[in-house]
Amino acid sequence: MNIKYLTPDTVSAALELKANHGSQAVWFAGGSKLNAAPTRSDAGVFISIDKLGFDRIELQGNTLTMGATSRIQELIESELVPQSLKQSAGYIYSRHLRNQSTLGGEVAALQCEAPLLPMLLALNAQVRFADGRELALDSHLETREEGLIEAIVVPDITLQTVSHRVTRSADGLRVVNAAVSVDGLGRQVVALEGVNTRFDEPTKPMRLRDIEGLGFSGDELEQAIKSALHAVDDICGSAGYKEYLTAIVISDLLNECRELAKGVA
Ligand SMILES: Cc1cc2nc3c(=O)[nH]c(=O)nc-3n(C[C@H](O)[C@H](O)[C@H](O)COP(=O)(O)OP(=O)(O)OC[C@H]3O[C@@H](n4cnc5c(N)ncnc54)[C@H](O)[C@@H]3O)c2cc1C
C-alpha cells in the first residue's frame, strides 16, 4: 500500500491538505492509536500536526490553554497544570505511552477507556478547533464533531475537583473512573467513565447530569446515583458490583469536594 505522510507547517496548509484528501486522510498526532494493533489505521494519507505550534501550555488569569499536541507526560510535568488534572493524566498507566500520546489525540480518539476525560469534564473543559469553533467537551462527546483540535481550554483552574479510579488490579483494567467539581456557588459536575447510564450503549465518558442538581448525602445520595446507572456484566465485574461501587465512589467524591469548596467560599 502506498502511504503518504505529510508534514504541513501551517494550520492553513494542514486544513487544505485535509480538504483535498477528504476521508482518505487522518490527522496524525502521537500515533499511539493510529500505529498500534488492533487500532492501526488503514488510511492512505497521514497528516502530521507536529509542526503546527499546538504544543504550548499557557495560563492567562485562571484560564489554562493546553495545546492539542502537548504530550500527556508534559501535562504532569508542567507547573501550570492543576494537581487534579496531573493525577488523572497519571491514570494512563505507562510513562512510555504518556510520552507518546497527546492531549488532542486522547480527546479525539474517544477510546472506551479514557482516563483523562472525567476530570476534563469536571473542569468544564472546552474543545477549541483550528477552524475557530469552540464547544464544551461535554457536547463534543455527544456530537463527536469532526475537525482538527487545536487546544483544550480549562476556563477556571481554581475550581475544586477530585477524582478516583478503581482498577481490577494495580495497573489493571479500570472498573470506574469518576471526577467531580463543586464551585463557590455549590454547582456540581459529576463525570465518569466505565459505567453507563443506558443498557443499549457502549460505555463512554459522560456527565451524570441527573445527580448534579442534588444536595443529598449519605444513603439517599448513594441510592440516587445507583438509580441513575445501568451497568452491564463484563470482565471488570457484575453490573450490581459496578453500580454499588460507583455509587460509593461518587458519593464520597461529592462529600469531599463540597467540603473543599466550602473552605474557599
Ligand atoms: C499499548 C497501548 C495502550 C493504550 N492504552 C490506553 C489507555 O490505557 N487509555 C487510553 O485512553 N488510551 C490508550 N491507548 C490509546 C491511545 O494511546 C490514546 O487514544 C492516545 O491518547 C491517542 O493519542 P495520540 O496522540 O497517540 O493519537 P494518534 O494515534 O495520533 O491519533 C488517535 C486518533 O485521534 C485523531 N487525532 C489526534 N490528534 C488530533 C487532533 N489534534 N485533532 C483531531 N483529531 C486528532 C487521529 O486522527 C486518530 O483518529 C493505548 C494505546 C496503546 C498503543
The ligand as an ORCA input file, in Angstrom:
! r2SCAN-3c Opt
* xyz 0 1
  C      -0.218     -0.151     24.190
  C      -1.304      0.897     24.171
  C      -2.051      1.087     25.300
  C      -3.042      2.069     25.317
  N      -3.693      2.275     26.470
  C      -4.555      3.289     26.534
  C      -5.162      3.601     27.773
  O      -4.916      2.970     28.793
  N      -6.049      4.621     27.807
  C      -6.318      5.343     26.677
  O      -7.103      6.279     26.753
  N      -5.780      5.068     25.512
  C      -4.906      4.069     25.406
  N      -4.337      3.799     24.217
  C      -4.777      4.534     23.015
  C      -4.034      5.811     22.745
  O      -2.796      5.866     23.427
  C      -4.794      7.052     23.132
  O      -6.012      7.098     22.471
  C      -3.928      8.276     22.786
  O      -4.145      9.255     23.728
  C      -4.024      8.766     21.413
  O      -3.141      9.899     21.300
  P      -2.143     10.060     20.091
  O      -1.599     11.443     20.157
  O      -1.098      8.977     20.099
  O      -3.153      9.904     18.885
  P      -2.983      9.290     17.435
  O      -2.753      7.815     17.497
  O      -2.009     10.092     16.648
  O      -4.457      9.587     16.910
  C      -5.580      8.972     17.522
  C      -6.860      9.474     16.822
  O      -7.081     10.838     17.164
  C      -7.076     11.664     15.994
  N      -6.388     12.899     16.382
  C      -5.210     13.010     17.032
  N      -4.950     14.297     17.320
  C      -5.981     15.019     16.827
  C      -6.300     16.410     16.812
  N      -5.490     17.335     17.366
  N      -7.454     16.798     16.221
  C      -8.307     15.886     15.687
  N      -8.056     14.562     15.655
  C      -6.914     14.129     16.220
  C      -6.339     10.859     14.937
  O      -6.714     11.221     13.631
  C      -6.778      9.449     15.309
  O      -8.064      9.189     14.811
  C      -3.335      2.839     24.153
  C      -2.566      2.624     23.011
  C      -1.568      1.678     23.025
  C      -0.736      1.501     21.785
*
